[in-house]
């Protein structure tokens, strides 16, 4: 599905998504990644069942207001113990499926919020 967005020039935004992929500024991504307004980082976690404290510690070090965790095609909540670094850093966490995370991220970027979309695509 293509996404239309206005109001975030020069920023990373999601332009499309589908089964097992997202497109950021027209470029296709098929592996787990962290999308920030100014850069894209690989997210080295092996998937939802492998999420660990270190995965969220990496996010906690990025000077964010909120992390949108896209858990694949369905909504799944991680164990609160592994997300503890975000709470300790006073960073909000919203858990949703990947499609909702893409749409929400675009809205927050347009509002110039310090947001990251951490997406589990495989």
C-alpha positions as CSV (number, residue, x, y, z in Angstrom):
1,X,0.0,0.0,0.0
2,X,1.3,3.5,-0.9
3,X,1.2,6.2,1.7
4,X,0.8,9.9,0.9
5,X,2.4,12.4,3.2
6,X,3.0,16.1,3.1
7,X,4.8,18.3,5.6
8,X,8.1,16.4,6.3
9,X,10.5,17.5,3.5
10,X,14.1,16.3,4.0
11,X,13.0,13.6,6.6
12,X,12.7,9.9,6.3
13,X,9.1,8.9,5.9
14,X,7.4,5.7,4.9
15,X,6.1,5.8,1.3
16,X,4.7,2.3,1.1
17,X,4.5,-1.0,3.0
18,X,3.4,-4.6,2.3
19,X,3.9,-8.1,3.3
20,X,7.5,-8.4,4.6
21,X,8.7,-5.0,3.4
22,X,8.5,-1.2,3.9
23,X,9.6,1.6,1.6
24,X,11.3,4.7,3.1
25,X,11.6,7.6,0.7
26,X,11.0,5.1,-2.1
27,X,13.7,2.7,-1.1
28,X,12.6,-0.9,-0.3
29,X,13.7,-2.5,3.0
30,X,13.1,-6.2,3.8
31,X,15.1,-6.6,7.1
32,X,14.5,-5.4,10.6
33,X,15.4,-1.8,10.9
34,X,15.2,1.4,13.0
35,X,13.9,4.4,11.1
36,X,14.6,7.9,12.5
37,X,13.8,11.2,10.8
38,X,17.4,11.8,9.8
39,X,18.8,8.2,9.4
40,X,18.1,4.5,9.1
41,X,19.8,1.9,11.2
42,X,19.9,-1.9,10.9
43,X,18.2,-3.5,13.9
44,X,20.2,-6.7,14.5
45,X,17.6,-8.5,16.5
46,X,16.6,-11.9,15.0
47,X,12.9,-11.3,15.5
48,X,10.2,-10.9,18.1
49,X,11.0,-14.0,20.1
50,X,14.6,-13.0,20.2
51,X,14.0,-9.5,21.6
52,X,16.4,-8.7,24.4
53,X,17.3,-5.9,26.8
54,X,20.2,-4.9,24.6
55,X,17.9,-4.3,21.6
56,X,16.0,-1.7,23.7
57,X,19.2,-0.3,25.2
58,X,20.3,0.6,21.7
59,X,17.0,2.5,21.2
60,X,17.3,4.2,24.6
61,X,20.6,5.8,23.6
62,X,19.1,7.7,20.6
63,X,17.6,10.8,22.3
64,X,14.0,10.0,21.5
65,X,10.6,10.9,22.9
66,X,8.9,7.8,21.7
67,X,9.6,4.5,20.0
68,X,7.0,2.8,17.8
69,X,7.6,-0.9,17.9
70,X,6.2,-2.6,14.8
71,X,5.9,-6.3,15.7
72,X,5.2,-7.7,12.2
73,X,1.8,-8.3,10.6
74,X,0.2,-8.8,14.0
75,X,0.3,-6.9,17.3
76,X,2.4,-8.7,19.9
77,X,3.6,-7.2,23.3
78,X,7.2,-7.8,24.4
79,X,8.0,-8.8,27.9
80,X,8.2,-5.6,30.0
81,X,11.6,-6.7,31.3
82,X,13.2,-6.4,27.9
83,X,11.8,-2.9,27.3
84,X,13.0,-1.6,30.7
85,X,15.9,0.5,29.2
86,X,13.3,2.8,27.5
87,X,11.4,3.4,30.7
88,X,14.7,4.1,32.5
89,X,15.5,6.7,29.8
90,X,12.0,8.2,30.0
91,X,11.2,7.2,26.4
92,X,7.6,6.3,25.6
93,X,6.9,2.9,23.9
94,X,4.0,2.2,21.6
95,X,3.5,-1.3,20.3
96,X,1.6,-1.9,17.1
97,X,1.7,-3.9,13.9
98,X,4.2,-2.7,11.2
99,X,1.5,-0.9,9.1
100,X,0.2,1.1,12.0
101,X,3.8,1.9,13.1
102,X,4.5,3.3,9.6
103,X,1.4,5.5,9.5
104,X,1.9,6.8,13.1
105,X,5.6,7.5,12.5
106,X,4.8,9.6,9.5
107,X,2.3,11.7,11.5
108,X,4.8,12.2,14.3
109,X,7.6,13.1,11.9
110,X,5.3,15.8,10.3
111,X,4.8,17.1,13.9
112,X,8.7,17.3,14.2
113,X,8.7,14.8,17.1
114,X,11.8,12.9,18.1
115,X,10.5,9.4,17.1
116,X,11.9,6.1,15.9
117,X,10.1,3.2,14.2
118,X,11.7,-0.1,15.3
119,X,10.3,-2.6,12.8
120,X,10.4,-6.4,12.9
121,X,10.0,-7.3,9.2
122,X,11.2,-10.9,9.5
